[in-house]
Amino acid sequence: MTTETTSLELTVKSGFSAKNLAIWLGSVGIWFLPLIWIDPSTYMVLTVAGVAMGMLLFLAASGLTLIFGLMDVLNLAHGAFFAWGAYVGFSILNRLNALGWVETGTFSQCLVSVLLALLVSLLVGVVLGFFMERIIIRNVYGDHLKQILITMGALTVMVEILIIFWGPNDEVVLVPAAFQGSYDVFDVIINKFRVFAIFIGVAIFVAMQLVLKRTKLGIIVRGGVENPDIVRAMGYNIHSIFTGVFTVGAALAALGGTMWGIFKEQIYPGMGQENLIFALIIVIIGGFGSVTGSFLGAIMVGLAFNYVAFLLPKLALGVNILIMAIILLIRPAGLMGQE
Amino acid sequence: MGNKMTQELTPVQQERLQEQQTRYTQPAFLMQLGFVGILALTPLVIPSFRVMDVVAKIMIFTVVVASYDLLLGYTGIFSLAHGMFFGIGAYSVGLIIHHSGAPHWYHLILAILVAVGLSVALSLVITFFSLRVKAIFFAMMTLALAEFADILAVTWYDLTLAEDGVSFSLPGIFNVNWSVGKFLAADINGRLMTYYLILIIAVLLFVGILRFVRSPVGRVLKSIRDNEQRSVALGFKTLRYQVLSTVFSSAIASFAGILFAMWLRFVNPTSVLSINPLMLSILLMLIIGGMGTLYGAIIGAAFIMIIETWLPELQKLGVALFPNLEFAQRLVGRWELYFGILFILVVFFFPKGFVGTARNIIAQRKMVSSESK
């Protein structure tokens, strides 16, 4: 009896590790492939840019993946939260600039103004997400077709309202003085704001992991992703948890939008839809419901986008669709998804 | 002899035989014929270009929506790349004629071959990648792909001229300069010829879709939509049928795209490739008309096309009402906003559409009358 179990364990383990090793080696190795065409210092610049972009996309994708994993809702309106966050952050920075805090401020003033912009857009995201879930999403649980249709409609409406407030044109976002310019590390030029973006992204990833893995709320949410009925049977109000997760997801997307606006120094109403595509690709790559999966997926997408955008600009989005297709072929449920 | 034959047939075959025998004498057929006749007479009787424009677009979009209905309503596959196939058709005409100088007949044939070939190949690849996995993956993957196609068309300026769009002229009797005089209220010119070409091809394609869903293959598709496991248990290779439906409907969509480009003589990403407004409009047409009804496509396309033609007038109204308030102008003039609100309301409160709701009411009446007997 015992020998049987051990042999079974052994086969499972060895099969697991051999396959895993090959996948890991392949997936790490492939990121050095661009070095054939790109010289090392440019490669490093692109890598930092890619990771920073990945971090910001992760902010949008993490909410999407949790909402899908927990509530089985595909929220195409997620891109609208992103765009709203960007526009709110833009307005806050403009207001603070009138006080002289942004383009001419000291380091602490700059930091405060960025944090303030992030905070306000976070709050706007909370409000939008809360009402969106209560008014619209709640009525379409369990019906994918209706969800996709309704959230597409909601995306249009929210973007149109945004255009009514801010106008349909591109706007230039002010970058606080302390985040302008770049560091020079051994001839590798690293934009200051990219470092800040990576810092924020990693901080939020760590915070999410801590909440999900170490707190009771996190256990309930993870349990809900696995099996909502059991969570409900244990006496928890799954609907308020749904609202909470949706709200947090919307707030994170809004936060990501603000960061994205400062990162790209430019915003436009269609930015939400465009980044929604990245977020969807990341969620599919990472596996529905997995925060770690979408973290890895986001970095992959950010890196691939930047390398290919440098080499063949037109195919930058295409390469991500290619990555998605390859990963779906190898693992139909995504990197970290459950079969 | 006929009696002996029918006895050996299965009930379904009997029904089909009966339908085939009475097909051309039923009132429904005469009504369809009359409807086509009205479409043919419209430009001769009403001398307004705007009316002809709207009717031509309604015919084209009826075909697009019907082919989308085949996919979503009859097979249960939720693709968001249907607009992309439409765009492939439109761009293949536009680019081939634009980049080769003077228009020739063989350009049109080449465009049809390229468009249908490309969409068949692409839809095969898409189905290969995503029909085996979760149904919702299909929606997400096709959305990503459609967005990619749109972005490619916007950024590849050398080929597509981006948002400026590609203008081109058509060969022979479809050329704008071709004209032979007047008949009734209409000039017999290239426009009118294009209108009739669209009418003929749209009717053929629509009848083709109708025949397809009523064929034995169409019945299998419906059974897959309603209960996939049961169809598998009955011995049907469901994947094969789903692939067939996807390929067929995307080929028709690209054909409709060719017609659309020929009508406008102009293509740009927003009008033929975008998710919003193009794909959203197709979806809304389908839902308003009624999913899984095919004839709903006509009503849905007509409803939305008429709204889309007149809603932008709101812009002028806004400027007239609030000459100095940009905010108020935008509030009145952003017709896409009202379009989105309409979309949400329809999905919430009118999910069966006109034809679906009408059929429900008729079915209920029949139930009531049979019970009272």
Boltz contact constraints between the chains, C-beta under 6 A:
constraints:
  - contact:
      token1: [A, 74]
      token2: [B, 136]
      max_distance: 6.0
  - contact:
      token1: [A, 144]
      token2: [B, 136]
      max_distance: 6.0
  - contact:
      token1: [A, 148]
      token2: [B, 139]
      max_distance: 6.0
  - contact:
      token1: [A, 149]
      token2: [B, 347]
      max_distance: 6.0
  - contact:
      token1: [A, 150]
      token2: [B, 347]
      max_distance: 6.0
  - contact:
      token1: [A, 153]
      token2: [B, 340]
      max_distance: 6.0
  - contact:
      token1: [A, 153]
      token2: [B, 343]
      max_distance: 6.0
  - contact:
      token1: [A, 153]
      token2: [B, 344]
      max_distance: 6.0
  - contact:
      token1: [A, 156]
      token2: [B, 276]
      max_distance: 6.0
  - contact:
      token1: [A, 156]
      token2: [B, 340]
      max_distance: 6.0
  - contact:
      token1: [A, 157]
      token2: [B, 340]
      max_distance: 6.0
  - contact:
      token1: [A, 157]
      token2: [B, 341]
      max_distance: 6.0
  - contact:
      token1: [A, 160]
      token2: [B, 334]
      max_distance: 6.0
  - contact:
      token1: [A, 160]
      token2: [B, 336]
      max_distance: 6.0
  - contact:
      token1: [A, 160]
      token2: [B, 337]
      max_distance: 6.0
  - contact:
      token1: [A, 164]
      token2: [B, 330]
      max_distance: 6.0
  - contact:
      token1: [A, 164]
      token2: [B, 331]
      max_distance: 6.0
  - contact:
      token1: [A, 164]
      token2: [B, 334]
      max_distance: 6.0
  - contact:
      token1: [A, 277]
      token2: [B, 144]
      max_distance: 6.0
  - contact:
      token1: [A, 277]
      token2: [B, 147]
      max_distance: 6.0
  - contact:
      token1: [A, 280]
      token2: [B, 140]
      max_distance: 6.0
  - contact:
      token1: [A, 280]
      token2: [B, 144]
      max_distance: 6.0
  - contact:
      token1: [A, 281]
      token2: [B, 144]
      max_distance: 6.0
  - contact:
      token1: [A, 284]
      token2: [B, 140]
      max_distance: 6.0
  - contact:
      token1: [A, 314]
      token2: [B, 155]
      max_distance: 6.0
  - contact:
      token1: [A, 314]
      token2: [B, 156]
      max_distance: 6.0
  - contact:
      token1: [A, 317]
      token2: [B, 148]
      max_distance: 6.0
  - contact:
      token1: [A, 317]
      token2: [B, 151]
      max_distance: 6.0
  - contact:
      token1: [A, 318]
      token2: [B, 148]
      max_distance: 6.0
  - contact:
      token1: [A, 321]
      token2: [B, 144]
      max_distance: 6.0
  - contact:
      token1: [A, 321]
      token2: [B, 148]
      max_distance: 6.0
  - contact:
      token1: [A, 325]
      token2: [B, 129]
      max_distance: 6.0
  - contact:
      token1: [A, 332]
      token2: [B, 133]
      max_distance: 6.0
